Amino acid sequence: MKYTLFGQGEGLSGDAKTAYVTVSDDVIVDASVSAMKAGIRLGWPLKTALAMLPHVLVCTYPESPTPAMQAIYRTLWSISPFLCTTTMHNAFFLQIPGEKPPVAEVRQLLLDMEQHLTEEQRFRVGLAENPFLAQALVAWSRIERVEGALYVRVRRQQLLISPAVAGCLRGADALDTSWSEQMPIAAIWFISKADREALQGLGIHRLGDLSNVTDTLLAAHFGKESWLWRRTLEQTPGGQVQVNYPPVERRMSWRAPIGEDSTTDVVETLLNSMATTLCLELQKASAGALGLGLSWRTEEGRGCYEQMAKQPVYQPFSLVAQLSPGRFQIVGERLSSLDVYVFELRPLESVQSGFLLYDNAFYPISTKSKADLEEVRTHLMRKFPKQIKMGAKPTFREQRLDAIREGRFS
């Protein structure tokens, strides 16, 4: 079971020490803690925010994550490799495997995250049974209090625990995802604002109300694509996130001391050492690399070799073997730099054979299936000894020859 953590930051798109807002197309997409406390809300036009708080600092939304957000990503990745960043650079999805809800781990994670934040920055985090419900929990909480959810404050960070996970903490046997049916339409982010207002005009105020609307009515007002809105009512625990972190490349570099270029004979030793260090980082994060690269510089010039692996590579000997063709392409006698890098990282997934308890013993599922087939064949052979034969079906020519041999034809 994987529990999902969705976090949305406030003020993570800037680093000012006073109240500030971040805009995109004259719409507020992020605001600092002081600005939020003053009443500014996300999605407001910039004019409305300036009318409420005339002296607020206005920032342009950054094209890449801020240093604070990059530090948050590194902290999250050290906990679990199942990390998904968003295009808005102030939110994330993180899945944490475990048999029980990882409340203690999440609390410690929030404490570690706070070390990288200023007084104008904080996170609102939702812990739920799948990615959609985790994001829904945070979006819902910005409109009204979620009934049955637990609200926990970890210093300045806000932690919300879904009603189903909260019930599991109280001793419930299963995760009941039906709590999402009471989510207000106004909090559903994947429906446009105009469509949300139209749904409310039709008397549909909660997500569960969609089940009472006919397909004809939905298609007439919103098109047949609106039928997919009902799929959000079919929630199951687990789910997956699209892992897109860490960055596409991790690199180990070696540079020769100035004026002391080494000979190319040390390439093999350097390659083994750098591959070992790089693979230790991958193994620590439970990640493997599909893309492998080697670059160098000698007195003859620069060179580069890249190789794509069929399976994620995370062992030093495998990495060295994949890069061996590139090592033999190095031309020259004096080596001044050497880089080993990996890209297209993927989280490693454990592979375990299926086993089945049978006759008070564990057997591989494939072996048990074969045994069942043999048992069926034995019973059929006993009941129909002359009708069932093992092997390929004989052709008409072979059947005619057998009939002649048995004297059925003269």
N, C-alpha and C positions, 0 to 999 in steps of 0.2 A: 504494500500500500504506500502511495506517495501522497503526502499532504502538500498543498500549494500555498505559497505565501505571495501575496500581491502587495506591493508597496508603491505609494505615490507620494512624491516629495513636495514640500512647500518651500520655495526659495532656492531650489537646487539649480536653477538656471542662471544664477548670479552669485556674487560674493560681497555685495555692499553691506555696510554695517547699520544702515538705516532701512526704513520701510521702502520697498521697491516692488514693481510689477514688471513682468515680461510680456511683451505683446508680439503678436503675429497677425498681420493684416488688420491692425487696429482692434484686435480682440485680445482680452486678457487670457493668457494660457498658463501663467504661473504667477504666484505672488508670495512674498515673504511672510513670515509669521506675524510681524507687526501690521502689515497690510491686511492680512486675513482677519486679525483681531479687530481692525478698524471697520470691518464690514464688507470689504471688497471680495467679490466672488469670481470664480473662474467662469469664462464665457461672456463676461460683461464687455460692452464696448469701452474703448479707452476713454471716451468723453464722460461716461458715467462714473468711472473710477476717479477721474480728475475732479469731477464735481463733488464727490464725497471726500476726497483727500487731495486737495490742490497741490500740496508740496511733495507728493509721492514721487520717487525716482522711477523713471521709465527706461527700461532696458530692452534691447532687441534680442530676440531668442537666438541662442548660439547654434551654430551649425554642427558642433560636436559636443560631447559631454564635458562639463566643467571638471577641473581637478578634484573637486569634492565628490562629484558623482563617479569619477573613475576610481577614487579610493573606496567608495561604497561597493562598486562592482568587484574589486579585488577582495574585499571583506566577505562578500556574499559567496564568491567562487571558492574561497577557502573552506566554506561550510559544505557546499554541494556543487557538483559540476552541472546540475540541471538548471542553468540560469538563462533566462531570456530577457534581453534588453528591449526597450521600445524606441520608436522613432522620435518620441518627445524628449528623450534624454533625462527624464525625471521620474521614471517608473520602471518597475521590474517584476518579473515572475521568477520565483524560486521554488523548486520542488525538493522536499526533504523526505527520503524514504524512512519508514519506521512502522512498527506494529501499533504503537500508541501515538497519539497526537504529540508532536515535539514542542510542547509549550516551554519547557525549561531551556531548550536549545534556542528557540526564537527569542526568548527574553535576553539571553546572553548575547545573541546576535545584535539585538537593538542597542544594547549597551556598548558593543564594539563599534557599531555604526555611529553612535553619538560622538565618539571621539574625533570624527572627521567633520563634524557639522558646527556651524556658528550658531549664535543666538537667534539669527533670523532664518534658520533652516531646521526642518524637522520632517518626519515621515508619518504617514498614516498607513498602517499595515493591516491587511486582512488575512487570517488563517482559516482556510476552508478545505473542503474535500475534493475540489477540482479547480482548474484555473478560472473557468467562467464564474463560479460561485465566489471565489476569492475576490475577483474584480467587482462583482456585483455587490459584495459586502461593503467595500469601500465607497462605491458610488451611491449606494443606498444610504449609508450613514451620513453623507453630506446633505441629505434632504430631510431625513427623520431618523428617529431611533429605531434600530432593528430589534423587534421583539424576540426575546430568547437568546440574543447574542450577548457575549461577555465583553465588557469594555475594561481594558487594563491600560494603565498609564505606566510606562517604563521611563522614568525621569521625564524628559520632554517628548518622547515618542509615544504615539498612540497605537495600541494593539487592539484589534477586534477579532474575536473568535466566533465563528459561525454557530448558529443554534445546534446544528447536527454535531459538530465537534464538541461543543459544550455539553451536549447530552452524553456523548461518549466519555467525557471526563467524569460525568456523574454516575457512570456505570451502565449506560445503554449498550445493548448488544450489537446494534447495527446503526449505520449512518443514515438518517432520514433526510433526504434532500428536498422534501416537499415545502420547506420553509421559504424557498425562493418564489413560490407562487404568489406570495403577498408583496413582492417587490413592486414599488410604484412605477408606473409607466414613465414618469418624469425622470427617473434615474437610469433608464435604459440608454446606454451610450451608442449602441449600434443602430438605433432608429433616429432619423433626422428630427430636428426640433419641430418642423412643420407637421410631420406625421404623428409625433407624440401629441401635439395639440389637437390634431384631428381625431386621434383615438380617444382622448379625454372628452372631446365634444360628442362622441358617440356613446359616452357612458362607460368606457373601458379605462379604469383607473389603476388596476393591478394586473400583473403579468398573468395570473391565473384566469382573469376574465376573458383572455383570448380563446380559451377552450370552449366558451359558450357562444362564440361567433362563428357563423357558417362560412365555408370557403367562398361562397358566392358573394357574400357581403364584403369580405376582406379583399377579394379580387376586384370588386367593383370600385372600391375606394382607394386601394393602395397597389393594385397589381398582383399577379400571381406570386411574385417574389415574397410577398408578405406571409405566404403560407409557411415560410421558413421560420417566422417568428415563434411559431408554436413549438419548434424543435427545442427551444430553450426550456420548455417544461419537462423535457426528458433528460434529466440530469442523473448521472451515475458517479460514484466516487472514483477517484483515480485521474484518468486523463493524462495528456502529455503536453509539454510546452515545446516550442521550436527553439532549441538551444542555439544561440548565436554568440556565445561568449565562452572562452576568452577571445581576444583579438585573433585575426586570421593567421598571425605569425608569431612564433617564439624563436628566439635566436641566441646562440652562444658564439661569442667572438673572441678571437686571439689576434694580438698585434705584437710584432717583433719590436724589441727595444730600439730606439733611434740609433742608427749607425751599427746595429748588430743583427743584420738579417741572418736568419737561420737557413740551413740547407733544407731542401725539399725532402730529405730523408726523415724528417721529424713529422711528416704529414700523418703517417699511420698512427703514431703515438698520440698526436694531438686529436685526431679524429676519434680514437677510442675514448680518450678522456672527456672530450666535449660531448660525445654521444651519451656517455654514462650520466653526466650531470644533467643533460637535457631530458633524458628519459626518467630520471628520478623526479623531476618536476612534473612530468606528465603523469607518472604513476601516483604521485601524491594527490593529484587532482582527479584521478580516475579518468584520464583522457588519453586518447591516442591520435595519431596524425596520419592523414591520408596523403598529404603532400610533403615531400622531403627535398631539401636543397642543400647544395654545397657551393660556396663561392670562395675565390682565392685571388691573390695578387703576387706575382713574381716579377723578376726583372724583364720578363718577356711580355708582361701586361696582365690584364684581368681575365678571369674566366668564371664560368658558372655552370652548374649542372643541377637539374631538377628531375625528380622521379615521382610518379603517382603510384601509391601502393593499393592493392586490391582490398586489404584489410587494415584497420587502424594499427599503426606501429607504435609500440611503447616499450620495447625491449632494446637494450643497447646493441646486442649482436645483430638483431634484425635491421636496425637503423644503419649500422656500419655496412652490412651486406648490401643493402639497397643503394648505398652511396659509393660502393666500391668502383663502379664504372667511372664515376666522376673523378675519383682519386687518381686513376691512371691517365686522365686527360690533362693533368697539371704539367705544364711545360716550363722548364727553367731550372736553375740551380739554387737560387736564393728566394726564400719565402718571406714575405713581409706581412701578410695578413691571411687569415683563414676564418671563415664563418660557416657554421652549421645551423640550419634553421628548419622549422617545420611549420606547416600551415594546413588549413582545412581540418581543424581539430574536431574530434567527435568524442562524446562521453562513452566510456567502456561499459558495456552491458554484460552482466554475468550470464553464463550459459551453463545450464544444469540439465542433466538427463532426466527424463520423466520416469518416476518410479510409482509402482502400484502395490498396495498391500494385498497379498493373495496367499491363502493358506498360512497365515501368521508369519509371512516373510515378505521382504521387498524384492520385486522383480522389475527390470526395465519394461516399460510399456510395450516396446516392440517385441520383446521376447514373450510376454504374456499374450499378445495378439497372435503370434505365430503358434503358440501352444494351443490357443482356442481353436485355430483353424485346423490343426492336426487332430484335435479331439473330434471336431465335426466330421472330418473326413473318415475317421475310424468308425464312427457310428453309421455313416452312410454305407461304407464298405460292408459292414456286417449285415445291414438290412437289404442292400442291393449288391450282392457280391459280383454279378456278371455285367451289370449295367454301367458301373462307374470305373473308369480307368484313368490312371494318372498319366500325365504327359500331353504331348500335342495331339490334336484331333487328326485322325488319318484322312487322307484324301480319298476321292472316289475310286481312283486307280488302285490304291492300297486295299480299300474295302472289297473291291471286286476280286482281287487276287486272293484275299483271305477266304472269300466265299467259295472260290474254285477249289482251294486247298481243303476246305472242310466238306466238299462234296455237295454243296447246295446247288451247283450248276454242273450239267454234264458237258 
